[in-house]
């Protein structure tokens, strides 16, 4: 896990990159070529990293699942040792967490986890940054995650809570709550419950994600049925603080994890959150080469 100090450095630099974007800023990736290795498709992650690398002075090589298959065919460690001799850094979006870790081990170059089935750290750094823009320090606040509490986004919220000192409440059916081993490894003030209103009560932030993530399409019907009561809507919002922030990491499926009215009422924050992927990931890239 990233240290609290490193997280705070990234969050501080994110604000600087956002503030100075139009005026120009440092270019720590000048003269460098970075590879984006994506086994999973993406909109926000790909665009924000490509634009971010270019704005930091670097060049980008994008390789999708048909160009390079992480974990299939050639061993990861061989791919890593080849690319490590050709590019200066890699951003990986794939299925297995072990693929990212093995690539980093054998490539010898900065390697950024842009999403795996286990974690989504760049997203949660962005979410924390966005919350702090709106409401100040997240330390001591209450974050309620509503929906699939066993997904990668929830896992990264768990690690963030342990590092940054806020309370995280996860409201999910028993079968969609995080594994006890993950909670024990992370530590922190984490509450898991099946009671949606209890999780939202007095919360500073209500957060949700899609119910059917990539790779889970075969479970779609079962997921929609089991998670049907775990929606962020106007009724649930009444249980939170009057000025509670609502976030969604997108794409959003209105009528499932969030209703149309609530989404549109908080669209300003949600799309600030989407934009902030660019600024935060520039800070992550700068930190990675620092």
Secondary structure as UniProt FT lines:
FT   HELIX           4..20
FT   TURN            21..23
FT   TURN            28..31
FT   STRAND          33..38
FT   HELIX           44..55
FT   TURN            56..57
FT   STRAND          59..64
FT   TURN            65..67
FT   TURN            70..71
FT   HELIX           76..83
FT   TURN            84..86
FT   STRAND          89..93
FT   HELIX           97..107
FT   STRAND          110..115
FT   HELIX           121..135
FT   TURN            139..140
FT   STRAND          142..146
FT   TURN            149..150
FT   HELIX           152..164
FT   STRAND          167..171
FT   HELIX           174..176
FT   HELIX           180..186
FT   STRAND          190..193
FT   HELIX           196..200
FT   TURN            201..202
FT   STRAND          205..208
FT   TURN            214..215
FT   HELIX           217..219
FT   HELIX           220..226
FT   TURN            227..229
FT   HELIX           234..237
FT   TURN            238..239
FT   TURN            242..243
FT   STRAND          245..248
FT   TURN            255..257
FT   HELIX           260..265
FT   HELIX           267..289
//
